[in-house]
Amino acid sequence: MPTAPVDDQSNVLYYEDSGPPAGSTNYTTVVLIHGTCFHGAVYRPMIPFAAQRNLRLVLLNQRDYPGSTPYSVEDVENLCASDNEAKARAMQTRGLEIAGFLRWFIHTHKTPAIKEEGEAQSLVGGISVVSWSGGNCAAVAMFSHVDKLPQETQKLFNDHLRSFVMYDPSATTIGRPRPAGLTALRSNPSRPLDEQVAELALAVSSYYPPFTFPDHIDPMPDHPPRLPIHLTTVDVDPKHIPTTSKMSPDVLRSITHPPVMERNQHLLWALSHDVYRTNLTRALYDCRFGDERTGLAKMWPALRVHVVWCDMSVGDCLWASVVIHALYEEADPETRRDVQLHKLEGANHFVHWEEPERFTSFLATIV
């Protein structure tokens, strides 16, 4: 099982690697970070379509998932702590682990750096971080704590890190409440694990009526209940059957990790909104870092951020994209990152599984 050391505490992250496209020296490496309960194997259907698009896919498992180091006692204590400082430290650690993996992978696999090529001066090479759903909590934490990285790593990433793709981010990422009508995910840690996983899988993999962004987020719009299409339609189009309902039990087991639902995922969901909100601000809207001696300056100013939302996805995730976009519009252009919004029509939260060729091709155009 390939693993990468990510810190000086012997913690490792498991990964799967599609390998460099044959004969290519200017491919783009795409590190795919999974969401809640579903681990990196959920991206495997994309692998056959990567090489022809000059992409190298790396499927990364976060801590507490198969092959990666489980949370330590200290990790759990920080998540349970009553003070926000300890909770913020817990998320900072998750973000720096991702940075540690990127640094290790660049050095170990000698991945090509970013460079301009051809008459159009198109960008080739480099690394893109793509985080799906709840995986955005840890990915955002990395970008919000870039000042904690060694200067050598900061410079390395300046040469290699080309984009950050927030793919259908979860509502947890934004650290804000969401309209009741858009809330489909309700945690109940007292229920048996298999029931929790089945309920989560069905809610996030269903198809919902196409969504339109509201005109405002403050005051929060009163959105009517948004129910899955398979529960409100008599003759359901087979395409709109929930993704996980179309999987065999063995396949579903092969891409999920129920033990995280026993306790630790609920701790992440219950973490202070302030922590997630602060991380999002530092990552996207005020990405200046420095001190009195050096002054404040943007870190990696050329980094591009893409927010990808699927119009038939679960409401919790759609609300996150609504808020991220609204806050970007309000942010100071001098301090915010370049954030672009992309809509995938007719797509649910699992478009990478349902339509892997379409999603891989789309990523190739934005990373």
C-alpha positions in Angstrom: 0.0 0.0 0.0 1.7 3.3 -1.1 1.8 5.8 1.7 3.5 9.2 2.1 5.0 10.7 5.3 3.4 14.0 6.0 5.0 15.3 9.2 7.7 14.5 11.8 5.2 12.4 13.9 5.4 9.3 11.7 1.9 10.0 10.3 1.2 8.9 6.7 -1.4 9.3 4.1 -2.4 6.5 1.7 -2.7 7.3 -2.0 -3.3 5.7 -5.4 -1.5 7.0 -8.4 -2.6 6.7 -12.0 1.1 7.4 -13.0 2.4 10.0 -15.5 0.9 9.8 -19.0 3.2 7.8 -21.3 5.9 9.9 -22.9 4.7 13.2 -21.3 7.0 15.6 -19.5 4.6 18.4 -19.1 1.5 16.7 -17.5 -0.6 18.2 -14.8 -0.8 16.3 -11.5 -4.3 16.4 -10.0 -4.5 15.5 -6.3 -8.1 14.4 -5.5 -9.3 14.7 -1.9 -12.4 12.7 -1.0 -15.4 13.8 1.1 -17.1 12.4 4.2 -17.3 8.6 4.6 -16.4 8.0 0.9 -12.6 7.6 0.5 -10.3 8.1 -2.4 -11.5 4.9 -4.2 -14.6 6.9 -5.2 -12.5 8.6 -7.9 -11.2 5.3 -9.6 -13.7 5.5 -12.5 -11.9 8.7 -13.7 -8.5 7.0 -14.1 -9.0 5.5 -17.6 -9.7 9.0 -19.0 -6.8 10.9 -17.4 -3.7 10.1 -19.6 -5.3 11.2 -22.9 -5.9 14.6 -21.2 -2.3 14.8 -20.0 -3.4 14.4 -16.4 -1.8 12.3 -13.6 -4.5 11.5 -11.0 -3.5 11.0 -7.3 -6.3 9.7 -5.1 -5.5 10.7 -1.5 -7.0 9.3 1.7 -7.2 11.7 4.6 -6.3 10.7 8.2 -8.7 8.2 9.8 -9.4 6.6 6.4 -8.1 3.3 5.0 -4.3 3.1 4.8 -3.8 6.5 6.4 -2.8 7.0 10.1 -5.8 7.0 12.4 -6.4 10.1 14.6 -4.3 10.2 17.7 -5.6 10.8 21.2 -4.3 14.4 20.9 -6.1 14.8 17.6 -9.4 13.8 19.1 -8.9 15.9 22.3 -8.4 19.0 20.1 -11.6 18.3 18.3 -13.4 17.8 21.6 -11.8 20.8 23.3 -14.0 23.6 24.6 -11.8 26.4 23.4 -11.6 27.4 19.7 -7.8 27.6 19.7 -7.5 23.9 20.1 -10.2 23.2 17.5 -8.5 25.6 15.1 -5.2 23.8 15.7 -6.9 20.5 14.8 -8.0 21.8 11.4 -4.6 23.5 10.8 -3.0 20.2 11.4 -5.2 18.5 8.8 -4.3 21.3 6.3 -0.6 21.0 6.9 -0.8 17.3 6.4 -2.1 17.8 2.9 0.8 20.3 2.3 3.2 17.7 3.6 1.9 15.2 1.1 2.2 17.6 -1.8 5.8 18.4 -0.8 6.7 14.8 -0.6 5.0 13.8 -3.8 6.7 16.6 -5.8 10.1 15.7 -4.5 9.7 11.9 -4.7 8.1 11.7 -8.1 9.8 14.7 -9.7 6.6 16.1 -11.0 7.0 18.9 -13.6 6.7 22.4 -12.4 4.4 25.0 -14.0 5.7 26.6 -17.2 4.3 28.5 -20.1 4.4 26.7 -23.5 3.6 27.5 -27.1 2.6 30.7 -28.8 -0.4 31.0 -26.6 1.8 30.7 -23.5 -0.5 28.1 -22.1 0.2 26.8 -18.6 1.4 23.2 -18.5 2.8 21.0 -15.7 2.2 21.8 -12.0 -0.2 20.5 -9.4 -3.9 21.1 -8.9 -5.7 20.3 -5.6 -9.3 19.1 -6.1 -11.3 18.6 -3.0 -14.8 17.2 -3.0 -17.6 17.9 -0.5 -16.4 17.7 3.1 -12.8 17.3 2.0 -12.8 21.0 1.4 -12.6 21.6 5.2 -9.0 20.2 5.3 -8.0 21.6 1.9 -9.2 25.1 2.8 -7.3 24.8 6.0 -4.1 24.2 4.0 -4.6 27.4 2.1 -5.5 29.4 5.2 -2.3 28.4 7.0 0.3 28.8 4.2 2.3 31.1 6.5 3.0 28.1 8.8 4.9 26.3 6.0 8.7 26.5 5.8 9.9 29.1 3.3 11.4 26.3 1.1 8.0 24.7 0.8 6.3 28.1 0.1 8.8 28.6 -2.8 8.3 25.0 -4.0 4.5 25.5 -4.1 4.9 28.8 -5.9 6.6 26.9 -8.7 4.2 23.9 -8.7 0.8 24.8 -7.3 -1.4 26.0 -10.1 -5.0 25.8 -8.9 -7.4 24.8 -6.2 -10.7 23.3 -7.2 -13.5 23.3 -4.6 -15.8 20.6 -6.1 -19.3 20.8 -4.7 -18.1 21.9 -1.3 -20.0 20.9 1.9 -21.9 23.3 4.0 -19.5 22.6 6.9 -16.8 24.4 4.9 -18.4 27.8 5.1 -19.1 27.9 8.8 -22.6 29.3 8.5 -26.2 28.0 9.0 -28.2 27.0 5.9 -31.8 27.4 5.0 -34.0 24.6 6.4 -35.4 23.8 3.0 -31.9 23.1 1.7 -30.8 20.9 4.6 -30.8 17.2 3.7 -28.1 16.0 6.0 -28.9 15.5 9.7 -26.4 13.8 11.9 -27.4 11.3 14.6 -24.4 9.6 16.2 -26.6 7.4 18.3 -27.9 5.4 15.3 -26.1 2.2 14.2 -23.2 2.8 11.8 -24.8 1.0 8.9 -27.9 3.1 9.1 -25.9 6.3 9.3 -23.9 5.4 6.2 -27.0 4.3 4.3 -28.8 7.5 5.1 -25.8 9.7 4.3 -25.1 7.9 1.0 -28.7 8.2 -0.1 -29.0 11.8 0.7 -25.8 12.9 -0.9 -26.1 10.7 -4.0 -29.7 11.6 -4.9 -30.8 13.8 -7.8 -32.7 16.9 -6.8 -34.6 19.5 -8.9 -32.2 21.9 -10.8 -31.2 24.7 -8.5 -30.9 28.4 -9.2 -28.7 30.7 -7.1 -30.7 33.2 -4.9 -30.2 36.9 -5.2 -28.9 37.3 -1.7 -27.7 35.4 1.4 -28.5 38.0 4.0 -31.2 37.8 5.1 -31.1 34.1 4.5 -33.7 33.2 1.8 -36.7 31.1 2.9 -36.2 28.2 0.5 -39.0 25.6 0.2 -38.1 22.0 1.0 -36.1 20.5 -1.9 -36.8 16.8 -2.1 -35.1 14.1 -4.1 -36.6 13.5 -7.5 -36.9 9.7 -7.0 -39.3 10.4 -4.1 -41.5 12.9 -5.9 -41.8 11.4 -9.4 -43.9 8.5 -10.4 -41.9 7.4 -13.5 -38.3 8.2 -12.5 -35.8 8.5 -15.3 -33.2 5.7 -14.5 -30.5 8.4 -14.6 -32.1 10.1 -11.6 -32.0 7.1 -9.4 -29.6 7.8 -6.5 -26.0 6.9 -7.4 -25.4 4.6 -4.4 -28.7 2.8 -5.1 -27.3 1.8 -8.5 -24.2 0.3 -6.8 -24.0 -3.3 -5.5 -23.4 -3.7 -1.8 -19.8 -4.8 -2.4 -19.0 -1.8 -4.5 -20.5 0.6 -1.9 -18.5 -1.1 0.8 -15.3 -0.8 -1.3 -15.5 3.1 -1.4 -16.8 3.9 2.0 -15.3 3.8 5.5 -18.1 3.5 8.1 -15.9 3.7 11.2 -15.4 7.5 10.8 -19.1 7.9 11.5 -18.8 6.3 14.9 -17.4 9.5 16.5 -14.8 11.6 14.7 -16.9 12.7 11.8 -19.5 14.0 14.1 -16.8 16.0 16.0 -15.8 17.6 12.7 -19.4 18.5 11.9 -19.9 20.0 15.4 -16.7 22.0 15.3 -17.1 25.7 15.9 -18.4 27.7 12.9 -15.8 30.3 13.7 -13.0 28.0 12.8 -14.3 27.1 9.4 -15.4 30.7 8.7 -12.0 32.1 9.6 -10.2 29.4 7.5 -12.4 30.2 4.4 -11.7 34.0 4.8 -7.9 33.5 5.0 -7.9 31.0 2.1 -10.0 33.0 -0.3 -10.9 36.5 0.7 -7.9 37.9 2.5 -5.0 35.8 1.6 -2.3 38.3 2.7 0.3 37.0 5.0 3.4 38.5 6.7 4.4 40.5 9.8 5.5 44.0 10.8 8.9 43.5 9.3 8.0 42.1 5.9 4.5 43.7 5.6 1.4 41.9 4.3 1.4 40.4 0.8 -0.6 37.8 -1.1 0.9 34.3 -0.9 0.9 32.6 -4.4 -0.9 35.4 -6.1 -1.1 33.5 -9.4 -3.0 30.6 -7.8 -6.4 30.2 -9.4 -9.5 29.0 -7.4 -12.4 27.3 -9.1 -15.7 26.6 -7.3 -17.6 23.8 -9.2 -21.3 23.3 -8.3 -23.6 20.6 -9.6 -27.2 22.0 -10.2 -28.9 18.7 -9.1 -26.8 18.2 -6.0 -27.8 18.0 -2.4 -28.9 21.4 -1.0 -26.4 21.6 1.7 -23.6 21.7 -0.8 -25.4 24.1 -3.1 -25.8 26.6 -0.3 -22.0 26.4 0.3 -21.3 27.4 -3.3 -23.9 30.2 -3.0 -22.2 31.6 0.1 -18.7 31.3 -1.3 -19.6 33.2 -4.4 -21.5 35.9 -2.5 -18.6 36.5 -0.1 -16.2 36.6 -3.0 -18.3 39.4 -4.7 -18.2 41.4 -1.4 -14.5 40.9 -0.8 -11.8 43.5 -1.5 -10.3 42.7 -5.0 -6.9 43.7 -3.6 -6.9 41.0 -1.0 -9.0 38.1 -2.5 -7.9 35.3 -4.7 -9.1 34.9 -8.3 -12.2 32.7 -7.8 -14.2 31.4 -10.8 -17.6 29.8 -10.5 -18.6 26.8 -12.7 -22.0 25.1 -13.1 -22.3 21.5 -14.1 -25.8 21.1 -15.5 -27.8 17.9 -14.9 -25.2 16.7 -12.5 -25.6 15.4 -8.9 -23.0 15.2 -6.2 -21.4 12.1 -7.8 -20.8 13.3 -11.3 -17.2 12.0 -11.1 -18.7 8.5 -10.6 -21.8 8.8 -12.8 -20.0 10.5 -15.7 -16.3 10.1 -15.1 -15.2 10.9 -18.7 -17.3 14.1 -18.6 -15.9 15.2 -15.3 -12.3 14.4 -16.1 -12.6 16.3 -19.4 -14.0 19.2 -17.6 -11.3 19.2 -15.0 -8.7 19.3 -17.8 -10.1 22.6 -19.0 -9.8 24.4 -15.6 -7.0 22.9 -13.6 
